[in-house]
C-alpha cells in the first residue's frame, strides 16, 4: 500500500467540513495532490479486487460445503437403508436357519423310524398286491 498519512488527510477534510476557511482549504490542497488521489484510487482498486477474489473463494467454499452436506445426507440415508436391509436379512437368515434345524430333526426322526411292509399293508398305504410288488420298490398312497 501507499505511504499516505490517511489520518492527516481525514483531519484536514473534517476541519474544512465544519468551517471552510482559506487557510484550511490551502492546508487540505497541499495534502491532497494528484499523486495522493491516484495512489488512494489505486489502493482502493486493489482492495476491491482482493475483496472480489475473497468473495469468489467464499462462494466456491459455500458451494463445496453444500455439495458435501448433500453427500453426507445421502450417505446417512443410504446407511439407514442398509441397516434396515441388514436387519431384514438377519431375520430371514435366522428363520431359514430355524427351518433348516427343524427339517434336519424331522429327517433324523424319519430315518430313525423302522417301518415294516406288514405295517404299511395294514394301514392300506400300498396300492398293489403282494404279487405286484417289485422287489424293494413300493408305491405308497394316502390312507384311505
MODELLER restraints for C-alpha pairs under 7 A, 6 or more apart:
rsr = mdl.restraints
at = mdl.atoms
rsr.add(forms.Gaussian(group=physical.xy_distance, feature=features.Distance(at['CA:1:A'], at['CA:43:A']), mean=6.29, stdev=0.5))
rsr.add(forms.Gaussian(group=physical.xy_distance, feature=features.Distance(at['CA:2:A'], at['CA:39:A']), mean=6.55, stdev=0.5))
rsr.add(forms.Gaussian(group=physical.xy_distance, feature=features.Distance(at['CA:9:A'], at['CA:31:A']), mean=6.62, stdev=0.5))
rsr.add(forms.Gaussian(group=physical.xy_distance, feature=features.Distance(at['CA:12:A'], at['CA:28:A']), mean=5.41, stdev=0.5))
rsr.add(forms.Gaussian(group=physical.xy_distance, feature=features.Distance(at['CA:13:A'], at['CA:28:A']), mean=6.70, stdev=0.5))
rsr.add(forms.Gaussian(group=physical.xy_distance, feature=features.Distance(at['CA:15:A'], at['CA:24:A']), mean=6.85, stdev=0.5))
rsr.add(forms.Gaussian(group=physical.xy_distance, feature=features.Distance(at['CA:16:A'], at['CA:24:A']), mean=5.83, stdev=0.5))
rsr.add(forms.Gaussian(group=physical.xy_distance, feature=features.Distance(at['CA:16:A'], at['CA:25:A']), mean=6.45, stdev=0.5))
rsr.add(forms.Gaussian(group=physical.xy_distance, feature=features.Distance(at['CA:120:A'], at['CA:126:A']), mean=6.63, stdev=0.5))
rsr.add(forms.Gaussian(group=physical.xy_distance, feature=features.Distance(at['CA:123:A'], at['CA:143:A']), mean=6.73, stdev=0.5))
rsr.add(forms.Gaussian(group=physical.xy_distance, feature=features.Distance(at['CA:124:A'], at['CA:143:A']), mean=5.97, stdev=0.5))
rsr.add(forms.Gaussian(group=physical.xy_distance, feature=features.Distance(at['CA:124:A'], at['CA:144:A']), mean=6.94, stdev=0.5))
rsr.add(forms.Gaussian(group=physical.xy_distance, feature=features.Distance(at['CA:125:A'], at['CA:140:A']), mean=5.33, stdev=0.5))
rsr.add(forms.Gaussian(group=physical.xy_distance, feature=features.Distance(at['CA:125:A'], at['CA:141:A']), mean=5.32, stdev=0.5))
rsr.add(forms.Gaussian(group=physical.xy_distance, feature=features.Distance(at['CA:125:A'], at['CA:142:A']), mean=6.13, stdev=0.5))
rsr.add(forms.Gaussian(group=physical.xy_distance, feature=features.Distance(at['CA:125:A'], at['CA:143:A']), mean=5.42, stdev=0.5))
rsr.add(forms.Gaussian(group=physical.xy_distance, feature=features.Distance(at['CA:126:A'], at['CA:139:A']), mean=5.87, stdev=0.5))
rsr.add(forms.Gaussian(group=physical.xy_distance, feature=features.Distance(at['CA:126:A'], at['CA:140:A']), mean=4.99, stdev=0.5))
rsr.add(forms.Gaussian(group=physical.xy_distance, feature=features.Distance(at['CA:126:A'], at['CA:141:A']), mean=6.32, stdev=0.5))
rsr.add(forms.Gaussian(group=physical.xy_distance, feature=features.Distance(at['CA:127:A'], at['CA:139:A']), mean=6.43, stdev=0.5))
rsr.add(forms.Gaussian(group=physical.xy_distance, feature=features.Distance(at['CA:127:A'], at['CA:140:A']), mean=6.74, stdev=0.5))
rsr.add(forms.Gaussian(group=physical.xy_distance, feature=features.Distance(at['CA:127:A'], at['CA:141:A']), mean=6.85, stdev=0.5))
